[in-house]
């Protein structure tokens, strides 16, 4: 549930080097809004956002 997808993404991105890509899967409908907003605010690049059978999937490139 909100804001857990973004918090988990933030934690995962902290372990990556700049330019590496994280994949996030979420069932929370608000992730469609929260994840792109987080990426824009934090400077990360949202590469892909798709709706899946059980929720949503995102590919995020860590900012340089």
C-alpha positions in Angstrom: 0.0 0.0 0.0 0.9 3.6 -0.5 3.6 4.8 0.2 5.4 1.4 0.5 6.2 1.0 -3.2 8.0 4.3 -3.3 9.8 3.7 -0.1 10.9 0.2 -1.3 12.1 1.8 -4.6 14.0 4.5 -2.8 15.7 1.8 -0.6 16.6 -0.3 -3.7 18.0 2.7 -5.7 20.3 3.5 -2.8 22.1 0.2 -3.4 22.6 0.8 -7.1 25.3 2.7 -9.0 24.2 5.6 -11.2 22.8 4.4 -14.5 21.7 1.0 -13.2 18.1 0.0 -13.5 15.6 -1.2 -10.9 12.4 -3.0 -11.6 9.5 -2.4 -9.3 6.2 -4.4 -9.2 3.3 -2.9 -7.3 -0.3 -3.8 -6.7 -1.2 -0.4 -5.2 -3.2 1.6 -7.8 -1.6 4.9 -6.5 1.8 3.6 -7.6 0.8 4.9 -11.1 0.9 8.4 -9.7 3.5 8.0 -6.9 6.3 6.3 -8.8 6.5 8.8 -11.7 6.2 11.7 -9.3 9.0 10.3 -7.1 11.2 9.8 -10.2 10.6 13.4 -11.4 11.3 14.9 -7.9 14.4 12.8 -7.3 15.9 13.0 -10.8 15.6 9.4 -11.6 14.5 8.3 -15.1 11.3 6.3 -15.5 12.0 4.1 -18.4 8.8 2.1 -18.5 5.5 1.9 -16.7 3.1 -0.9 -17.6 0.0 -2.4 -16.3 0.3 -6.0 -15.5 -2.2 -8.8 -14.7 -1.7 -8.3 -11.0 -0.8 -4.5 -10.8 1.9 -2.4 -12.3 5.6 -2.8 -13.3 8.1 0.0 -13.5 11.7 0.2 -14.8 13.6 3.1 -13.2 17.2 4.2 -14.1 19.1 5.7 -11.1 20.1 9.2 -11.7 23.7 9.9 -12.7 
